């Protein structure tokens, strides 16, 4: 039934929706507990060290940034565990056969499926995997669209936004939205592939020949070992890149640009980071983004997980005189100067769309440079993904406002 041209894709989508729903069913209580632990740790730090700059760095910078990202570890591990079970059972190989004819319609061959699938874990090894493509033009097209695949580094941002602005929806609805986000990346990638292969005048590839593996029972030790490896990699990133970036951001939020006596804005609004984010507001305002989101987008260029960490640090510094609370609650309660909510579901949808499409990872750009031995392809990928992401997010925000989906 999985190989049936109609029932196969339907079953595949149903399975993926069930997996993402399970992620919210199982991980929500664990994530809430970890959020509470991070907030409790912040109070203990202030109580033990007093109200000093070093306690502020630990509380607002490290716990606000790395601690907030750490709360999404359960969702990443559970999703990785579920996908490993599908792969070990032989199910994903049949999924590859299903999409072969679809890939041909968009200028790629079934051989591109492996790099594209790997791109849903991390774009770096996926770009290296394009070396199996013997046709140079097909390989360049695959390299150009792999950044559109939803890698695991985007998951903390997806989980934060869906949990914050769609938390009243059932896990099944949020799981379906997760599937839609993955599907949006795939659709954007196929559209980009169709255009790029025609610009390159790539020839049509031969169909995929694949020997179907037998269904088999996954080995629990192997699956658990992969889950532990995923958790270790995530913790390593939190312990290095995100901690360093959170510290730098905390400093930028504490360095204030001189202002006149009549400037009554809060100190964080006059920080160097706020000035950088506010400089982009004339462009991003059409998508509903303010200086906080803009700073998060700049930070996420170093690593996509930094979007959540950056917002966590900003929330920690802004609410330093209040009792620590979950980042999602802080974002929901944030107000503009006129008293209206700073963010709503229209903003959330626009940010999700932007994050799906934009190539926001410095390591990915470096890998494209390495694989193509050219500066033109990294520049092209950055240019077209950011342009497409901006247009799509603006259209999403304006349509959501038009239909009062706020």
C-alpha positions as CSV (number, residue, x, y, z in Angstrom):
1,X,0.0,0.0,0.0
2,X,2.9,2.3,0.7
3,X,4.0,2.1,-3.0
4,X,0.5,2.9,-4.3
5,X,0.7,6.2,-6.3
6,X,-2.2,7.8,-4.2
7,X,-2.4,5.8,-1.0
8,X,1.4,5.8,-0.5
9,X,1.8,9.6,0.0
10,X,-1.3,9.7,2.1
11,X,-0.1,7.0,4.4
12,X,3.4,8.6,4.5
13,X,1.9,12.0,5.5
14,X,-0.4,10.4,8.1
15,X,2.6,8.7,9.7
16,X,4.7,11.9,9.8
17,X,1.7,13.8,11.3
18,X,1.4,11.1,14.0
19,X,5.1,11.4,14.8
20,X,5.1,15.2,15.2
21,X,1.9,15.0,17.3
22,X,3.6,12.5,19.5
23,X,6.5,14.9,19.9
24,X,4.2,17.5,21.5
25,X,2.2,14.8,23.5
26,X,5.4,13.4,25.1
27,X,7.7,16.4,25.3
28,X,5.4,19.2,26.4
29,X,5.4,18.1,30.1
30,X,9.2,17.5,30.0
31,X,9.8,20.9,28.4
32,X,7.6,22.6,30.9
33,X,9.6,20.9,33.7
34,X,12.9,22.0,32.2
35,X,11.6,25.6,31.8
36,X,10.6,25.6,35.4
37,X,14.1,24.3,36.4
38,X,15.8,27.0,34.4
39,X,13.6,29.7,36.1
40,X,14.3,28.2,39.5
41,X,18.0,28.1,38.8
42,X,17.9,31.8,37.9
43,X,16.3,32.7,41.3
44,X,18.9,30.6,43.1
45,X,21.7,32.4,41.3
46,X,20.4,35.8,42.3
47,X,19.8,34.5,45.9
48,X,23.3,33.1,46.3
49,X,25.4,35.7,44.4
50,X,23.4,38.8,45.0
51,X,22.5,41.5,42.5
52,X,25.8,42.0,40.7
53,X,26.9,42.1,37.1
54,X,28.3,38.5,37.2
55,X,25.0,37.1,38.6
56,X,23.2,39.1,35.9
57,X,25.4,37.5,33.3
58,X,24.6,34.0,34.6
59,X,20.9,34.7,35.1
60,X,20.0,36.8,32.1
61,X,22.8,35.8,29.6
62,X,23.7,32.2,30.2
63,X,20.4,30.8,31.7
64,X,18.3,33.1,29.5
65,X,20.0,32.1,26.3
66,X,21.5,28.6,26.6
67,X,19.0,27.5,29.3
68,X,16.0,28.5,27.1
69,X,17.4,26.5,24.2
70,X,18.1,23.5,26.4
71,X,14.4,23.3,27.3
72,X,13.8,22.1,23.7
73,X,16.2,19.1,24.0
74,X,13.3,16.6,24.6
75,X,11.5,17.5,21.4
76,X,14.7,17.1,19.3
77,X,15.6,13.8,20.9
78,X,12.1,12.4,20.5
79,X,11.9,13.4,16.9
80,X,15.3,12.0,16.1
81,X,14.3,8.7,17.9
82,X,11.1,8.4,15.8
83,X,12.9,9.0,12.5
84,X,15.6,6.5,13.4
85,X,12.9,3.9,14.1
86,X,11.4,4.6,10.7
87,X,14.8,4.3,9.0
88,X,15.8,1.2,10.8
89,X,12.5,-0.5,9.9
90,X,13.0,0.0,6.2
91,X,10.1,2.4,5.9
92,X,12.0,5.4,4.7
93,X,13.5,3.5,1.8
94,X,10.0,3.1,0.5
95,X,9.4,6.8,1.0
96,X,12.4,7.4,-1.3
97,X,10.8,5.3,-4.0
98,X,7.6,7.3,-3.7
99,X,9.3,10.7,-4.2
100,X,11.4,9.6,-7.2
101,X,8.9,10.4,-9.8
102,X,8.2,13.7,-8.1
103,X,11.9,14.7,-8.1
104,X,12.0,14.0,-11.9
105,X,9.3,16.5,-12.5
106,X,11.4,19.2,-10.8
107,X,14.7,18.4,-12.6
108,X,16.3,16.1,-10.1
109,X,16.7,12.4,-10.0
110,X,16.0,9.8,-7.3
111,X,19.7,9.9,-6.5
112,X,19.2,13.4,-5.0
113,X,16.8,12.0,-2.4
114,X,19.6,10.9,0.0
115,X,21.2,14.4,0.2
116,X,17.8,16.0,0.5
117,X,16.8,13.7,3.2
118,X,20.1,14.2,5.1
119,X,19.4,17.9,4.8
120,X,16.5,17.4,7.3
121,X,19.1,16.5,9.9
122,X,21.9,18.9,9.0
123,X,22.8,20.7,5.7
124,X,26.6,20.2,6.2
125,X,26.8,16.4,5.6
126,X,23.9,16.7,3.1
127,X,26.0,19.0,0.9
128,X,28.9,16.6,1.1
129,X,26.6,13.8,0.1
130,X,25.8,15.5,-3.2
131,X,29.2,14.1,-4.4
132,X,27.2,10.9,-5.3
133,X,25.5,12.9,-8.1
134,X,27.5,12.3,-11.2
135,X,25.8,15.1,-13.3
136,X,27.4,18.4,-12.3
137,X,24.4,20.5,-13.1
138,X,22.1,18.3,-11.0
139,X,24.6,18.5,-8.2
140,X,24.7,22.3,-8.3
141,X,20.9,22.3,-8.3
142,X,20.8,20.0,-5.3
143,X,23.4,22.1,-3.4
144,X,21.3,25.2,-4.1
145,X,18.1,23.7,-2.6
146,X,19.4,21.7,0.3
147,X,19.4,24.8,2.6
148,X,15.6,24.9,2.1
149,X,15.2,21.5,3.8
150,X,14.1,21.8,7.5
151,X,17.2,20.9,9.5
152,X,17.0,19.9,13.2
153,X,18.5,23.3,14.2
154,X,15.3,25.0,13.2
155,X,13.2,22.8,15.6
156,X,13.7,25.0,18.7
157,X,12.4,28.0,16.9
158,X,9.4,26.1,15.5
159,X,8.6,24.6,18.9
160,X,8.8,28.0,20.6
161,X,6.5,29.7,18.2
162,X,4.0,26.9,17.9
163,X,4.0,26.4,21.7
164,X,3.7,30.2,22.4
165,X,1.1,31.3,19.9
166,X,-0.7,28.1,19.2
167,X,-0.5,26.5,22.6
168,X,-4.3,26.4,22.9
169,X,-4.4,24.0,19.9
170,X,-4.3,20.3,20.4
171,X,-1.0,18.4,19.9
172,X,-2.5,16.9,16.7
173,X,-3.1,20.4,15.2
174,X,0.4,21.5,16.2
175,X,1.8,18.2,14.8
176,X,0.0,18.9,11.5
177,X,1.5,22.4,11.5
178,X,4.9,20.9,12.0
179,X,4.4,18.7,8.9
180,X,3.2,21.7,7.0
181,X,6.5,23.5,7.8
182,X,8.5,20.5,6.6
183,X,6.4,20.3,3.5
184,X,6.8,24.1,2.9
185,X,10.5,23.7,2.8
186,X,10.2,20.8,0.4
187,X,7.8,22.6,-1.9
188,X,10.1,25.7,-1.9
189,X,13.0,23.5,-2.7
190,X,11.2,21.8,-5.5
191,X,10.1,25.1,-7.0
192,X,13.7,26.4,-6.7
193,X,15.1,23.2,-8.3
194,X,12.6,23.5,-11.2
195,X,13.9,27.1,-11.9
196,X,17.6,26.4,-11.3
197,X,17.7,23.3,-13.5
198,X,16.2,25.2,-16.4
199,X,18.6,28.0,-16.0
200,X,21.4,25.5,-16.0
201,X,19.9,23.6,-19.0
202,X,20.3,20.4,-17.1
203,X,19.4,17.2,-19.0
204,X,16.7,14.8,-17.7
205,X,18.2,12.1,-15.5
206,X,17.6,8.4,-15.6
207,X,14.9,6.9,-13.3
208,X,15.9,5.5,-9.9
209,X,16.6,1.8,-9.6
210,X,16.2,0.7,-6.0
211,X,16.1,-2.7,-4.3
212,X,13.5,-2.5,-1.5
213,X,14.9,-3.7,1.8
214,X,12.7,-6.1,3.8
215,X,10.8,-4.8,6.7
216,X,12.7,-5.5,9.9
217,X,12.5,-4.8,13.6
218,X,14.8,-1.9,14.7
219,X,17.6,-2.8,17.1
220,X,16.9,-0.8,20.3
221,X,20.6,-0.4,21.2
222,X,21.4,1.2,17.8
223,X,18.4,3.5,18.0
224,X,19.1,4.6,21.6
225,X,22.8,5.1,20.7
226,X,21.7,7.5,17.9
227,X,19.4,9.3,20.3
228,X,22.2,9.7,22.8
229,X,24.5,11.0,20.0
230,X,21.8,13.6,19.0
231,X,21.5,14.8,22.6
232,X,25.3,15.0,23.0
233,X,25.6,17.0,19.8
234,X,22.9,19.4,20.9
235,X,24.4,19.8,24.4
236,X,27.8,20.4,22.9
237,X,26.4,23.2,20.7
238,X,24.5,24.7,23.7
239,X,27.7,24.5,25.7
240,X,29.9,26.2,23.2
241,X,28.4,28.3,20.4
242,X,25.2,29.3,22.1
243,X,26.9,30.1,25.4
244,X,29.5,32.3,23.7
245,X,26.9,34.0,21.5
246,X,24.6,34.6,24.5
247,X,27.4,36.2,26.5
248,X,28.3,38.5,23.6
249,X,24.6,39.5,23.2
250,X,24.2,40.2,26.9
251,X,27.2,42.6,26.6
252,X,25.6,44.3,23.6
253,X,22.3,44.7,25.5
254,X,24.1,46.2,28.4
255,X,26.2,48.7,26.4
256,X,23.9,51.8,25.9
257,X,24.1,54.4,23.2
258,X,24.2,57.9,24.6
259,X,20.8,59.6,24.4
260,X,19.2,63.0,25.3
261,X,17.6,63.7,28.7
262,X,14.2,63.5,27.2
263,X,14.6,59.9,26.0
264,X,12.5,58.0,28.5
265,X,12.8,54.6,26.8
266,X,14.0,51.7,29.0
267,X,17.7,51.1,29.0
268,X,17.5,48.0,26.9
269,X,15.7,50.0,24.2
270,X,18.8,52.2,24.0
271,X,21.3,49.4,23.9
272,X,23.7,48.8,21.0
273,X,21.9,45.6,20.1
274,X,18.5,47.5,20.0
275,X,20.0,50.1,17.7
276,X,21.2,47.4,15.3
277,X,17.8,45.7,15.3
278,X,15.9,49.0,15.0
279,X,18.0,50.0,11.9
280,X,16.4,47.1,10.0
281,X,12.8,47.8,11.2
282,X,11.9,50.0,8.2
283,X,12.4,46.9,6.0
284,X,11.1,44.2,8.3
285,X,8.1,46.1,9.7
286,X,6.0,44.9,6.7
287,X,6.5,41.3,8.0
288,X,5.6,42.3,11.6
289,X,9.2,42.0,12.9
290,X,10.5,44.5,15.5
291,X,14.1,45.1,16.7
292,X,14.0,42.0,19.0
293,X,13.2,39.6,16.2
294,X,15.7,41.4,13.9
295,X,18.5,40.9,16.5
296,X,17.4,37.2,16.7
297,X,17.6,36.8,12.9
298,X,21.1,38.4,12.9
299,X,22.2,36.0,15.7
300,X,20.7,33.0,14.0
301,X,23.0,33.5,11.1
302,X,25.8,32.0,13.3
303,X,23.6,29.1,14.3
304,X,19.8,28.7,13.8
305,X,19.3,27.6,17.4
306,X,20.5,31.1,18.4
307,X,17.1,32.6,17.5
308,X,15.6,31.1,20.6
309,X,18.7,31.9,22.7
310,X,18.8,35.5,21.5
311,X,15.1,36.1,22.4
312,X,15.8,34.4,25.8
313,X,18.6,36.8,26.6
314,X,16.6,39.8,25.5
315,X,13.7,38.7,27.6
316,X,16.0,38.2,30.5
317,X,17.6,41.6,30.3
318,X,14.2,43.4,29.7
319,X,12.6,41.7,32.7
320,X,15.5,41.6,35.0
321,X,13.5,43.2,37.8
322,X,10.7,40.6,37.5
323,X,10.4,37.0,38.6
324,X,11.7,34.7,35.9
325,X,9.1,33.1,33.7
326,X,8.9,31.0,30.5
327,X,10.0,32.7,27.3
328,X,6.7,31.9,25.6
329,X,4.7,33.7,28.3
330,X,7.0,36.7,28.1
331,X,6.6,36.9,24.3
332,X,2.8,36.7,24.6
333,X,2.6,39.4,27.3
334,X,5.0,41.8,25.6
335,X,3.3,45.1,24.7
336,X,4.0,48.0,22.3
337,X,4.1,51.6,23.5
338,X,0.4,51.9,22.6
339,X,-0.5,48.9,24.8
340,X,-1.3,46.5,22.0
341,X,0.5,43.1,21.9
342,X,3.9,43.3,20.3
343,X,3.4,39.9,18.6
344,X,0.4,37.9,17.5
345,X,-0.3,34.9,15.4
346,X,0.2,36.9,12.2
347,X,3.8,37.7,13.4
348,X,4.3,34.1,14.4
349,X,3.2,32.7,10.9
350,X,5.4,35.3,9.2
351,X,8.4,34.4,11.3
352,X,7.8,30.7,10.7
353,X,7.7,31.2,6.9
354,X,10.9,33.3,7.0
355,X,12.7,30.6,9.0
356,X,11.6,27.9,6.7
357,X,13.1,29.6,3.6
358,X,16.0,31.7,4.6
359,X,19.5,30.2,4.6
360,X,20.5,31.3,8.2
361,X,23.6,29.3,8.9
362,X,27.2,30.5,8.4
363,X,28.4,26.9,8.4
364,X,26.0,26.0,5.5
365,X,27.4,28.9,3.5
366,X,30.9,27.8,4.1
367,X,30.1,24.2,3.1
368,X,28.5,25.5,-0.2
369,X,31.7,27.4,-0.8
370,X,33.8,24.3,-0.2
371,X,31.7,22.0,-2.4
372,X,31.4,24.4,-5.4
373,X,34.9,26.0,-5.1
374,X,33.2,29.3,-5.9
375,X,32.0,32.4,-4.1
376,X,29.2,32.9,-6.7
377,X,27.1,29.9,-5.5
378,X,27.1,30.9,-1.8
379,X,26.2,34.4,-2.8
380,X,23.4,33.1,-5.1
381,X,22.0,30.8,-2.4
382,X,22.0,33.6,0.2
383,X,20.5,36.1,-2.2
384,X,17.6,34.0,-3.5
385,X,16.7,32.4,-0.1
386,X,16.6,35.7,1.8
387,X,14.7,37.5,-1.0
388,X,12.2,34.7,-1.2
389,X,11.9,34.4,2.6
390,X,11.3,38.2,2.9
391,X,8.6,38.3,0.2
392,X,6.9,35.2,1.6
393,X,6.9,36.4,5.2
394,X,5.5,39.9,4.2
395,X,2.7,38.2,2.1
396,X,1.9,35.9,5.0
397,X,1.8,38.7,7.6
398,X,-0.3,40.9,5.4
399,X,-2.8,38.2,4.5
400,X,-3.1,37.1,8.1
401,X,-3.9,40.7,9.1
402,X,-6.3,41.0,6.2
403,X,-8.3,37.9,7.3
404,X,-8.0,39.0,11.0
405,X,-6.0,35.9,11.9
406,X,-4.2,37.6,14.8
